[in-house]
């Protein structure tokens, strides 16, 4: 059964939370669409973001939403879990409606995504931006949702940042629970794999980008000595078979390498003064390691040391704007490996309460895009605050 969770908290006299969040837990796509549409009926919507579980009939979902919402643009992707106003969920259909009063939007569908045609995408992005006139005093950002198995997100986000210049870019990679079989993006009543959606969004709300993980660099290092970059596969580390060398660094055997081990012991890559997480997907039968982000020969990898996940989550979401206001809501893209680690440590409930308290809504990803980099095991988000012209309560 679905439920409507509209933010009732005022940000100023007569100013309620602008977005409407609708959730359906129906197992059938047609029923889920009915519930979502009923919750959003009568609202003056600019566009809707939808994050859906792998189990729903995706074609019925996309076509049903397109009909039921009567021409309102719907964008989104498949997920490895949803972040609803109640925290982490699985099997839920989450819809976030952005009102015309506070948002404008333009979209670009990139299909096919692989191989990445950089010059064509740059041209299309410039054309999209030129045809999206600015509104005085409004703020702009870009969002992207990409096929999480395409292995093209690294180049896509780099192309976006270069082309769109000073426009901040955020996003998450589509997922399919933990199956790693096929992932999809949603655009214009269609669901597509090997594709990405780019949104240019303009709003009169203030916003701030968030990006944090819970790892510190250790003193253990490895160099990629043989790889297949286009497949994100590392065959050798320090001149030895990759899985064996990684396991040796941890004091384990290759047979002991599990998703739990990968989630708790990622590797970090330093870019300028920042360390970014490179998640390991799995150990392959030939002794190589499959990664979730870009990898190449000569790359220096540093083993990450995990910190208190709950404390880092609480601190990372503790944000205010220049006027001391808490976010009206946070659009969040959270790596599935973070959620996996929380579950393994029986911390999912505690994390869900923190997410709910901080008004986080979004989905669990196969990778996150932030500061021009595709990363893993990171929470990336956009904190939205009441319009700058509102008065403090």
Helices and strands as residue ranges (DSSP letters): E 3-6, E 20-24, H 29-40, E 45-52, H 58-68, E 73-78, E 82-84, E 87-89, E 93-99, E 103-111, H 118-130, E 139-146, H 153-164, E 169-173, E 185-187, E 190-192, E 195-203, E 205-212, E 215-228, G 229-231, E 233-237, E 240-241, H 242-250, G 254-256, H 259-264, E 267-271, E 274-278, E 280-283, E 289-291, E 300-306, H 309-316, E 329-335, H 336-344, H 348-357, E 360-365, E 368-370, E 373-375, E 379-387
